[in-house]
Amino acid sequence: MLQLDFHPTGRHFLQIPGPSPVPDRILRAMSLPTIDHRGPEFGVLGLKLMANMKAIFKTQHPVMIYPASGTGAWEAALVNTLSAGDHVLMYETGHFASLWFKLAARLGIKAELLGLPGAEGWRQGVDAHKIEERLKQDTSHSIKAVCVVHNETSTGVTSDIAAVRRAIDNAKHPALLMVDTISGLASADYRHDEWGVDVTVSGSQKGLMLPPGMSFNALSPKAIEASKKSTLPKSFWAWDEMLEINKSGYYPYTPNTNLMYGLSEACDMILGQGLDVVFKRHVRWGEGVRAGVRAWGLPIQCADPALYSPILTGVMTPDGIDADAVRKIIYERFDCSLGTGLGKVKGKMFRIGHLGDCNDLTLIAALSACEMGLKLSGVQLKGSGVQAAMDYFSANPVPALIQN
Ligand SMILES: *Cc1c(COP(=O)(O)O)cnc(C)c1O
């Protein structure tokens, strides 16, 4: 039987697309003594984090930090801007998009889901033209918000957020644009202000390389205006009190101070290297991992190469092979965790994360665990994915600036 305190030798390979492996430097920063969240030291930390998070979201406007998982920040985005019975337009790119849709319905919002029917839609990104067409039909402007997922973590497909903004503008529609980049932030290119996003939702345990337990809302002036008229019940999530007290670096309630030390360290690492350097590193890792998947002869869940996620790769298993049984073998034999197929694609695919504290060798090791597990499961592989990834990484050296 599995025991909680059982640890095999060496490091566990946490290759799920969040929580991601946390760099030791961040873990050490979090081990500092807990401080008084009303004391002078906290105010300095709070102001630093707000400024750093603005840089990471690429916004001039306020960023709310919640002691909650990403789901909390999803709820915060909706309850702060909408009223009961409001109509929102969402787009089904995968499991997380459909969970946000369900959450909206539970709040009493009339949510409408666009997208391709069946599992095929889970291989594509948002089709901005569909959004434009739908908004053009809404001549009475009953749709109050368009909500999309930037990096769909259940599939490994990204969506073009600037195109969604253009679609809303082309339709001359006043709806707010809300984007979930819970897994994308700080690993995939993201531009809150430039892309005209009104609320961006994110979380700590994926691209930001922190443990779970913290999440974010980046706002726009239009979202703040909408919050003044919104009547959905809110207290813990309410932006108004938070905006006021945040001005001095503090929070209306006890924030998770030690995670904030971790966030401070993560921001120093990410901003110190430069966001563009970080983004390029993840693109390169994604290329290396996908070279491996192609060499196996297995299809990649994302059907459009232009939309490959730099954060994770979804691998489809052949008909008759249960992807979760393959994952189980890989976990039990090689101490490596891979992401499960969620919702419509359960048992049909698994996910390899290339986010957090990775490097070429950890990714090659993860691919070797996959390769061994696939063979043990009876999957006929075309060739060696490990060899292909080694070839890719050797042929594409890391530019000096992109070291970890
Ligand atoms: C992880 C994730 C969520 C949910 O966040 P939790 O922290 O698990 O509540 C939502 N959307 C996306 C895209 C995610 O990757």
The ligand as a Tripos MOL2 file, in Angstrom:
@<TRIPOS>MOLECULE
LIG
   15    15     1     0     0
SMALL
NO_CHARGES

@<TRIPOS>ATOM
      1 C1         -5.0690   24.7220  -13.1940 C.3       1 LIG1
      2 C2         -6.0080   25.4900  -14.0210 C.ar      1 LIG1
      3 C3         -7.2090   25.9810  -13.5080 C.ar      1 LIG1
      4 C4         -7.6810   25.6920  -12.1170 C.3       1 LIG1
      5 O1         -6.8360   26.2280  -11.1610 O.3       1 LIG1
      6 P1         -6.8220   25.6140   -9.6720 P.3       1 LIG1
      7 O2         -5.6020   26.2840   -9.0890 O.co2     1 LIG1
      8 O3         -6.6950   24.1370   -9.8090 O.co2     1 LIG1
      9 O4         -8.0740   26.0280   -9.0170 O.co2     1 LIG1
     10 C5         -7.9970   26.7400  -14.3480 C.ar      1 LIG1
     11 N1         -7.6530   26.9960  -15.6210 N.ar      1 LIG1
     12 C6         -6.5060   26.5260  -16.1490 C.ar      1 LIG1
     13 C7         -6.1790   26.8500  -17.5680 C.3       1 LIG1
     14 C8         -5.6580   25.7710  -15.3660 C.ar      1 LIG1
     15 O5         -4.5120   25.3040  -15.9010 O.3       1 LIG1
@<TRIPOS>BOND
     1     1     2 1
     2     2     3 ar
     3     2    14 ar
     4     3     4 1
     5     3    10 ar
     6     4     5 1
     7     5     6 1
     8     6     7 2
     9     6     8 1
    10     6     9 1
    11    10    11 ar
    12    11    12 ar
    13    12    13 1
    14    12    14 ar
    15    14    15 1
@<TRIPOS>SUBSTRUCTURE
     1 LIG1         1 GROUP 0 **** ****
